[in-house]
Amino acid sequence: MKRTITYCLLICLLFASSCGPNYISKTIASFVGNYDIYDNITLQQVDLKCAFICIHKAESVFQTGGTKEKRNKFKEISVKNGDLNYNGKVSGVDILALSSVAYPNVSSVKVSSLQDYNSNYPANSSLDGITRFLSWSLNSFIKSGYKNVYNYSPAAVSSHFANYAGEYHTPDSYSQFSETPSIKPCFPIDCLVKDLKSDDLKMLINFAGLYYDTTPGIGYLYFEELPDVPGDYEIKVEITDENGKIYTSTLTMKFDF
């Protein structure tokens, strides 16, 4: 009888430990939890003046879990991005609920209209000077040795950024940020496409990891000027990655104003 009770107690303890990993913490080498490796882009119209740059995921590689080959691939990317010395604790229950980053890194973005857009922008001219890019990047935080952080305030970004890209919610897994939610490891990218620099575009957050009901993607394009005439316009977006590969997509934007 005593032996039976002992076995029952052991089973209960094992069950409790498996159901209560909130009390378990694990030290991770890299801040990023996974890379979503993309092989193509598409565009989605959000509303009259905004489009979303979607990525087509070829595969995802995680810091923990998965095959040895995928873990090694994750480590190779982490070495390239300088993200191997975080050594921070995360809660065991959320070990996979860490920051998700798109890969390869983007080096440039170009936006154009295939038709006459307005009197200043004839067909095939660049719209980089009137299109705002809105996204979040981990690059400054990682590059600083995990020291540079951002104190988010809607008043410090454009209203367009606040409306579309929103506030980056650091996953609860990171104990470093859980006590002060306004402090972020990510920095906003909130500027005209023409003013983007390659460093701005490194380690872009995958929005599907940020907002779980969102299509995988790397940022929003906000058109600060509308065409002269309402109607359908073919908008072309060209992204070049850090390896020189170019991804192109066109979208029929319905400017019904």
C-alpha positions as CSV (number, residue, x, y, z in Angstrom):
1,M,0.0,0.0,0.0
2,K,2.8,2.4,0.9
3,R,4.6,1.6,-2.3
4,T,1.4,2.4,-4.3
5,I,1.0,5.7,-2.5
6,T,4.7,6.5,-3.3
7,Y,4.2,5.8,-7.0
8,C,1.0,7.9,-7.0
9,L,2.9,10.8,-5.4
10,L,5.7,10.5,-7.9
11,I,3.3,10.5,-10.8
12,C,1.5,13.6,-9.4
13,L,4.8,15.4,-9.0
14,L,5.8,14.6,-12.6
15,F,2.4,15.8,-13.9
16,A,2.6,19.0,-11.9
17,S,6.1,19.8,-13.2
18,S,5.0,19.2,-16.8
19,C,2.0,21.4,-16.4
20,G,3.7,24.2,-14.5
21,P,6.8,25.2,-16.6
22,N,6.1,28.9,-15.7
23,Y,8.5,28.2,-12.8
24,I,11.2,26.8,-15.1
25,S,13.7,29.1,-16.8
26,K,16.3,28.4,-19.4
27,T,19.4,30.4,-20.5
28,I,19.4,31.0,-24.3
29,A,22.5,32.1,-26.3
30,S,20.6,34.1,-28.9
31,F,17.9,36.7,-28.4
32,V,16.1,35.7,-31.5
33,G,13.9,32.7,-31.2
34,N,13.5,31.8,-34.8
35,Y,14.3,32.9,-38.3
36,D,11.6,32.7,-41.0
37,I,13.5,32.2,-44.2
38,Y,11.6,33.6,-47.2
39,D,12.0,33.0,-50.9
40,N,9.4,35.4,-52.3
41,I,7.3,38.5,-51.5
42,T,3.7,39.5,-52.3
43,L,1.7,42.7,-51.5
44,Q,-1.6,43.2,-49.8
45,Q,-3.7,46.3,-49.9
46,V,-4.6,47.3,-46.3
47,D,-6.7,50.4,-47.1
48,L,-6.8,53.4,-49.4
49,K,-3.3,54.6,-48.6
50,C,-1.5,51.5,-47.2
51,A,-0.1,48.2,-48.4
52,F,1.6,45.3,-46.5
53,I,4.7,43.5,-47.7
54,C,4.2,39.8,-47.2
55,I,6.8,37.2,-47.2
56,H,6.5,33.6,-48.4
57,K,8.2,31.4,-45.9
58,A,10.3,28.6,-47.4
59,E,11.2,27.3,-43.9
60,S,11.6,28.3,-40.3
61,V,14.7,27.5,-38.1
62,F,14.5,27.6,-34.3
63,Q,17.0,28.1,-31.6
64,T,15.6,25.2,-29.7
65,G,13.8,22.1,-31.1
66,G,13.8,20.8,-34.7
67,T,16.4,18.8,-36.4
68,K,20.1,19.2,-35.8
69,E,20.5,20.5,-39.3
70,K,18.0,23.3,-38.7
71,R,19.6,24.2,-35.3
72,N,22.9,24.4,-37.1
73,K,21.4,26.6,-39.8
74,F,19.9,28.8,-37.0
75,K,23.4,29.2,-35.5
76,E,25.0,30.1,-38.8
77,I,22.5,32.9,-39.2
78,S,23.0,34.0,-35.6
79,V,26.7,34.2,-36.2
80,K,26.1,36.4,-39.3
81,N,23.8,38.7,-37.3
82,G,26.1,38.8,-34.2
83,D,23.5,37.3,-32.0
84,L,25.3,34.6,-30.0
85,N,26.0,36.3,-26.6
86,Y,22.6,37.2,-25.2
87,N,22.8,34.5,-22.4
88,G,19.5,35.6,-20.9
89,K,16.9,33.6,-19.1
90,V,13.4,32.9,-20.5
91,S,10.5,31.0,-19.0
92,G,10.3,27.4,-20.1
93,V,6.6,27.6,-20.9
94,D,7.4,30.1,-23.6
95,I,10.7,28.8,-24.9
96,L,9.4,29.0,-28.5
97,A,7.5,32.2,-28.1
98,L,10.5,34.4,-28.7
99,S,11.2,37.1,-31.3
100,S,10.7,36.0,-34.9
101,V,12.9,37.6,-37.6
102,A,12.7,37.5,-41.4
103,Y,15.8,36.2,-43.2
104,P,17.7,37.0,-45.4
105,N,18.2,40.6,-44.2
106,V,16.8,43.3,-46.5
107,S,19.3,45.8,-47.9
108,S,17.0,48.1,-50.0
109,V,13.4,48.8,-50.9
110,K,12.1,50.5,-54.1
111,V,8.6,51.5,-54.9
112,S,7.2,52.7,-58.3
113,S,4.0,53.1,-60.2
114,L,3.7,51.4,-63.6
115,Q,1.2,54.1,-64.7
116,D,1.1,57.9,-64.5
117,Y,0.5,58.4,-60.8
118,N,0.1,62.2,-60.6
119,S,1.6,65.3,-62.3
120,N,4.9,64.8,-60.5
121,Y,5.2,61.1,-61.0
122,P,4.8,59.8,-64.6
123,A,4.6,56.1,-65.4
124,N,7.6,54.0,-64.1
125,S,8.9,56.8,-61.9
126,S,10.0,56.1,-58.3
127,L,7.6,56.7,-55.5
128,D,10.3,56.4,-52.9
129,G,9.9,60.0,-52.0
130,I,6.2,59.8,-51.1
131,T,6.0,56.3,-49.6
132,R,6.7,55.7,-45.9
133,F,8.1,52.4,-44.7
134,L,6.9,51.2,-41.3
135,S,8.4,48.3,-39.5
136,W,10.4,47.1,-36.4
137,S,14.1,46.1,-36.3
138,L,16.2,44.3,-33.7
139,N,19.5,45.3,-35.3
140,S,20.4,48.2,-33.0
141,F,19.7,46.1,-29.8
142,I,21.8,43.2,-31.1
143,K,24.6,45.3,-32.5
144,S,25.0,47.2,-29.2
145,G,25.6,44.0,-27.3
146,Y,22.0,43.9,-26.1
147,K,22.3,47.4,-24.4
148,N,20.4,49.8,-26.7
149,V,16.7,49.7,-25.9
150,Y,13.8,51.8,-27.0
151,N,11.2,53.5,-24.8
152,Y,8.1,53.4,-26.9
153,S,5.7,56.3,-27.0
154,P,3.0,56.8,-29.7
155,A,3.9,60.6,-29.6
156,A,7.5,59.8,-30.7
157,V,6.5,58.1,-34.0
158,S,4.3,59.2,-36.9
159,S,0.6,58.7,-36.6
160,H,0.9,56.4,-39.6
161,F,3.3,54.2,-37.7
162,A,1.2,54.1,-34.6
163,N,-1.9,53.2,-36.7
164,Y,-0.4,50.5,-38.8
165,A,2.8,49.0,-37.3
166,G,1.5,49.6,-33.7
167,E,3.4,48.9,-30.6
168,Y,5.9,46.0,-30.5
169,H,4.9,43.7,-27.7
170,T,8.0,42.0,-26.3
171,P,7.1,38.3,-25.7
172,D,6.5,37.6,-22.0
173,S,9.3,35.0,-22.2
174,Y,12.0,37.6,-21.8
175,S,12.4,38.3,-18.1
176,Q,14.7,41.2,-19.0
177,F,11.7,43.2,-20.4
178,S,8.8,41.8,-18.4
179,E,9.0,44.3,-15.6
180,T,9.0,47.5,-17.8
181,P,6.7,46.8,-20.8
182,S,7.3,50.2,-22.4
183,I,11.0,49.4,-22.8
184,K,11.6,47.5,-26.1
185,P,14.5,45.6,-27.7
186,C,13.1,46.7,-31.1
187,F,13.4,50.1,-32.7
188,P,10.8,51.5,-35.1
189,I,11.6,52.1,-38.8
190,D,9.4,55.1,-39.7
191,C,10.7,57.0,-42.7
192,L,10.3,57.6,-46.4
193,V,11.7,54.8,-48.5
194,K,14.2,57.1,-50.1
195,D,15.8,57.7,-46.6
196,L,16.1,54.0,-45.7
197,K,19.6,52.7,-45.0
198,S,20.7,49.1,-45.2
199,D,21.3,49.0,-41.4
200,D,17.7,50.1,-40.9
201,L,16.5,47.0,-42.7
202,K,18.5,44.4,-40.9
203,M,16.8,41.9,-38.6
204,L,13.2,43.0,-39.4
205,I,10.6,41.5,-37.2
206,N,8.2,39.1,-38.9
207,F,4.8,40.6,-38.1
208,A,3.2,37.1,-37.9
209,G,5.3,36.6,-34.8
210,L,4.3,40.0,-33.5
211,Y,0.5,39.7,-34.2
212,Y,-0.5,36.1,-34.5
213,D,-3.5,36.7,-36.8
214,T,-1.3,38.6,-39.3
215,T,0.1,37.2,-42.6
216,P,3.9,36.8,-42.4
217,G,5.5,40.0,-43.5
218,I,8.2,42.6,-42.9
219,G,6.4,46.0,-43.0
220,Y,3.9,48.5,-44.3
221,L,4.1,51.0,-47.2
222,Y,2.1,54.2,-46.6
223,F,1.5,56.4,-49.6
224,E,1.7,60.0,-48.4
225,E,0.3,61.3,-51.7
226,L,-2.6,60.0,-53.7
227,P,-2.9,59.8,-57.5
228,D,-4.5,62.8,-59.3
229,V,-7.3,60.6,-60.5
230,P,-9.1,57.8,-58.6
231,G,-8.8,54.3,-59.9
232,D,-6.7,51.2,-60.1
233,Y,-2.9,51.6,-60.2
234,E,-0.2,49.0,-60.6
235,I,2.3,49.5,-57.8
236,K,5.6,47.7,-58.1
237,V,7.8,46.9,-55.1
238,E,11.4,45.6,-55.4
239,I,13.3,44.3,-52.4
240,T,17.0,43.4,-52.6
241,D,18.4,41.2,-49.9
242,E,21.9,41.2,-48.3
243,N,23.1,38.6,-50.9
244,G,22.0,40.8,-53.9
245,K,18.9,38.7,-54.7
246,I,16.0,40.8,-55.9
247,Y,12.4,40.0,-55.0
248,T,9.7,41.8,-57.1
249,S,5.9,42.0,-56.7
250,T,3.2,44.2,-58.1
251,L,-0.2,45.1,-56.6
252,T,-3.3,46.7,-58.1
253,M,-3.9,49.4,-55.6
254,K,-7.5,50.6,-55.6
255,F,-7.4,54.3,-54.9
256,D,-11.1,54.9,-54.6
257,F,-11.3,58.3,-53.0
